[in-house]
């Protein structure tokens, strides 16, 4: 599993110009079965996505995020070997 932590590198007004295509990109990640959970950081300085796949797949997906393309956010990609979960979240260990 991967934790994608994105941090805005532009003013929120510039980020907001790209929010709709970014959300389409997020939806596509869910539709493809790659994204497991996502949301905004609080305070609103970026967001976090839980994802599955290979590092190469994740890096390729991040590369086509409109936030990446337009340079309004940077990503930190952290791989996690999940070994234990709460009941109902066993799928995260795959």
C-alpha positions as CSV (number, residue, x, y, z in Angstrom):
1,X,0.0,0.0,0.0
2,X,1.1,3.6,-0.6
3,X,0.4,6.8,1.2
4,X,0.3,9.7,-1.3
5,X,0.8,12.9,0.7
6,X,0.4,16.0,-1.5
7,X,1.3,19.5,-0.4
8,X,0.1,22.6,-2.2
9,X,2.9,24.7,-3.7
10,X,0.6,27.5,-5.0
11,X,-2.0,29.8,-3.5
12,X,-5.4,28.2,-2.9
13,X,-6.9,30.3,-5.6
14,X,-4.6,28.7,-8.1
15,X,-5.2,25.2,-6.7
16,X,-8.9,25.8,-7.0
17,X,-8.6,26.5,-10.7
18,X,-7.5,22.8,-11.1
19,X,-9.8,21.2,-8.5
20,X,-12.4,19.9,-10.9
21,X,-10.0,18.1,-13.2
22,X,-8.1,16.8,-10.1
23,X,-11.3,15.4,-8.7
24,X,-12.0,13.7,-12.0
25,X,-8.5,12.2,-11.8
26,X,-9.3,11.0,-8.2
27,X,-12.5,9.4,-9.4
28,X,-10.6,7.6,-12.1
29,X,-8.2,6.2,-9.4
30,X,-11.2,4.8,-7.5
31,X,-12.8,3.5,-10.7
32,X,-9.6,1.6,-11.5
33,X,-9.5,0.1,-8.0
34,X,-6.2,1.9,-7.2
35,X,-7.4,4.4,-4.6
36,X,-8.7,3.2,-1.3
37,X,-9.3,6.4,0.6
38,X,-8.6,10.1,0.2
39,X,-9.2,13.5,1.7
40,X,-8.0,17.0,2.4
41,X,-5.5,17.8,5.1
42,X,-6.8,20.1,7.8
43,X,-5.8,22.9,7.7
44,X,-6.1,22.8,3.9
45,X,-2.5,22.5,2.9
46,X,-2.9,19.5,0.6
47,X,-4.3,16.0,0.8
48,X,-3.7,12.3,1.4
49,X,-4.6,9.3,-0.8
50,X,-4.2,5.6,0.2
51,X,-3.5,3.6,-2.9
52,X,-2.4,0.1,-4.0
53,X,-0.4,-1.1,-6.9
54,X,3.3,-1.1,-7.7
55,X,5.5,1.9,-7.2
56,X,5.9,2.4,-11.0
57,X,2.1,2.4,-11.4
58,X,1.6,4.9,-8.6
59,X,4.3,7.2,-9.9
60,X,2.7,7.0,-13.4
61,X,-0.7,7.9,-11.9
62,X,0.7,10.8,-9.9
63,X,2.5,12.1,-13.0
64,X,-0.9,12.7,-14.8
65,X,-2.7,14.4,-11.9
66,X,-3.7,17.9,-13.0
67,X,-2.1,19.2,-9.8
68,X,1.2,17.7,-10.9
69,X,0.9,18.8,-14.5
70,X,0.1,22.4,-13.5
71,X,2.7,22.5,-10.7
72,X,0.3,23.4,-7.9
73,X,1.2,20.4,-5.6
74,X,4.1,18.1,-4.8
75,X,3.7,14.5,-3.9
76,X,5.5,12.4,-1.3
77,X,5.0,8.7,-2.0
78,X,5.5,6.4,1.0
79,X,5.2,2.6,0.7
80,X,3.8,0.8,3.7
81,X,3.8,-3.0,4.3
82,X,0.5,-3.2,6.2
83,X,0.6,-6.2,8.5
84,X,-2.3,-5.6,10.8
85,X,-5.7,-3.9,10.4
86,X,-8.9,-3.3,12.3
87,X,-11.8,-5.6,11.5
88,X,-13.2,-4.9,8.1
89,X,-10.0,-3.4,6.7
90,X,-8.2,-6.7,5.9
91,X,-8.0,-5.8,2.2
92,X,-5.3,-3.3,3.1
93,X,-2.8,-6.0,3.7
94,X,-2.9,-7.2,0.1
